[in-house]
């Protein structure tokens, strides 16, 4: 929202005002329930998915709020005010029809819980320095955030490969929409230095149920973060409420705080009138006793306490708020409720609800008035309590994974256990594509070579150093143990699909196939570009092996350049090849991706990954322009371009990904 509103105020001799407001954020609008008659919509619900970014153009004396240091504090106060009312789990629900029950719209049951195991990190950037020149180690810690809830990990002193082994739990209210944000900082006495960040879409974690991966950090030059993510569903099943041996949560308590009735006006109305006796001699305090109470509620489960908003000057306050608590033992824990008067700093009533009472109800729900203790005899508080067990569901092995584990899907054989035996189930056959298929043995060989799940997601920014894949020696050892999968006996000749250059050649498996994981394979061939072919033959100018997929968890197109083979030399002294990539139509130099240079080889191996941070819809409309070039001296007359290929991304299944020669 970009508005040009103007607000002018005159306070004494000072002029204050606002000249414009800009608000950036994702606002979700829900129109439900749908009706058969006018107004056809029962209610409108509004909320921000994440805390929005706010910019205010102050005028007059208000410009003092733009002073560095003060502007951060003033903007954060306003953003916190908005977050307390409009950012999940807070929302505004406006009924459009009379007598419409909107309680379930204002306080819906959360989608689930995300359990984050913050394990370790590696190769973090060095931020500390001595005397401004000598580089030292850092003191990293992590900030984890989902919506308005944020946790901070412990600080690991002087370590670029810290180990935390901490666990955090977040309530997820909207999926898709909410994300897990992780920021790493170096703790310093003056100002903490930023070390990298990570953004994970929770809808992918919900689909995969359990994710244990190394994630590359963004907005930094190096570093990976090891996280284990578990999606916990909310189920109405008392059998899952057994106490966890590791001390983790087994249930979630949802408290819908509605209202209170007939709160005492002052201490003399208490059923046990000893409260406030020490303050009765204070004249100012006696004047306050004539007012209606301004009450708020403190809700406590275990060691966690949450505070409601304050309802000013009312004996029958209406709060209308929802709170969530993690429960470790539903059979022994209790909910403690305390109503306090803000002005008098006194307790207006208390109540204790044992969670075991909810287990007596088949829906594990209590919706009633609760008598207040240490209050008037007719004082009540109205709440709705809902208890739900946390359950980790096993993912469907036949489901095609998208997002976090997208690169693991393909011709990988799914293992199922039946009794004491194990059997392999082949995945559904993919749709017929324009590229030629490979034999079943080659697909089995590729799946055999898949060893490290971390390799699939080990992407990095284009500025970061390339990450090598598994070595060929480990592949050869695997092949010796399984001679039936040796490429010389498994792969057969086929015709390469090149319209202008029909060639029949033997398909060879490149040593870098281990980095492909389990993706399918076929071939791209480098075009001749009207150049003279080597020895006057009609052979193409070699081949390049690429792996392309869209990582929805990072919202980026990942391109893995594995290597080239059978390149045609441009001179007698050999070539020093490298690969250049553009995501067309963007041909800016700053958007160019480039591999390292391999010296004096016609079969270079790169195993380097690059990312283009674009939406999937945008990527589907674009194409990859890939060129293999010779790194020559500036004054050299040698041919620089060794071959080119263009890939139309609109014809490919980028979520599943593909790996091709």
Secondary structure, DSSP 8 states (H G I E B T S, - for coil): -EE---EEEEETTEEEEEEEEEEE--EEEEE-SB-SSTTSBSEEEEEESS--EEEEEEEEGGGGGGSTTHHHHHHHHHHHHHHHHHBTT--EEEESSTT---HHHHS----EEEEEEEEEEES-----EETTTEE---BEEEEEEETTEEEE----TTBSS-EEEEEEEEEE--TTT-EEEEEEEE--SS--EEEEEEEEEHHHHHHHSEEEEEEE-BSSSS-EEEEEEEEEEEE--GGG-S--TT----EEEEEEEEEEES--SSGGGSSSTTTTGGGTT-HHHHHHTTS---EEEEEEETTEEEE---B-S-SS-EEEEEEEEEES-TTT-EEEEEEEETTTTEEEEEEEEEGGGGGGSTT-EEEEEEE-BSS-TT-EEEEEEEEEEEE-----TTS---STTGGG-SS--EEEEETTEEEEE--------SS----HHHHHHHHHT---GGGGG----TTS-------HHHHHHHHHH-GGG-HHHH--EEEE--SS--EEEE----GGGGGGTT------B---TT---GGG----S-EEEEEEEEETTTTEEEEEEEEEES---SSTT---EEEEEEEET---GGG-EE-----S-SS-EEEEEEEE---HHHHTT-EEEEEEEE---TT--S--EEEEEEEEGGGS-TTT-EEE-
